Structure formats: C-alpha cells, structure tokens
Amino acid sequence: MAKWNVEDQGTQYTIEYKRGFNGGKVIVNGSEQKVKSQNAFLNLIDFPIRLKEKAVNVVVIGNKADLAVDGIYLGSNQPYVPVSKAPGWSWAFVVVSLVIGWLFAGVFGLCLGILGSMFYVKSSLSLHQTINRRVVSCFIVFFIISVVQIVFGLAANYWINTL
C-alpha cells in the first residue's frame, strides 16, 4: 500500500493505492476506484485524478507506486512521463525476455523475464538519462537475465535427463 497527502487550494486530499490481482484500488479521501493493469504480465497502471486545480496521476510499475503531481513524481522528484509513452524498443525487450524465459526455463524463467520487464519499462520512461544510456542499460540487464534463464533451463534439462 502506498499513501500520499496532497493539498489543493486549501483542501487536503489523502490518496492511497492498494494492490490487488490485475490492478488494485485507488482511494481518494475514502472514495474507492478499482484500477486494472494495462498489461497482462506486468502490473502497469497510470491512473489520472483531477483535483480542483492539480493534475495527479497514480503510476504503478511492478510493485513500485508513485504519485505524479503537476508533472513531477513525489517519490523520485523526476518529471512525469505517461506509461503509454513507453517506447517500442522497451516492449521488444519485454517480449523477447518473456519468450526466452518461458522456452528455456519455464515458470522460473518467466518470473525472471517479468522482473526484467519491470526494469525495461521503468528505465525507458526515465528522463534523467539519454536514450542511448537507457537502451544500453536495458540491453545489459536483458543479457544477464537471458544468460541466467538459458543456463538454468539447460541445467534443469540436464538434471531431469540424468534421473
């Protein structure tokens, strides 16, 4: 659960996010709104809230939730970028990482692919690095995760065949 307090024109707002299956709940001053993930594999939520004057977005990537108020994340103090603006190259990393994980290491590999996918999306939306640096960091994480997935899959296959 994540909780923030925001003031807008003298009115105090308490905004909470509670996790659940395939999304969760956003609660504004006790009023609940169910939210769904924008992705089948990742918990990916970008929920807009309009207060009197402030534009607020609850953004969840994986298990990390942050609140963007007037274009700035409260937790990281970084500029807000809509989740829908994640570039295509990050989704390519996501798909390939999930496929390699599933084909070589089954459920364990899929779980590693999901962890990597959270990194790819979050890193691709980070504006404090250049695009080249974001792509390189995603590629390094992709390479490490892929090697672990493949080695685990081959080792598990070898172990099963020796039984």
PyMOL commands that set and color helices and strands:
alter all, ss='L'
color gray80, all
select helices_A, chain A and resi 83-85+88-125+131-161
alter helices_A, ss='H'
color red, helices_A
select strands_A, chain A and resi 2-8+11-20+23-28+31-36+44-50+55-61+64-69+72-73
alter strands_A, ss='S'
color yellow, strands_A
deselect
rebuild
show_as cartoon
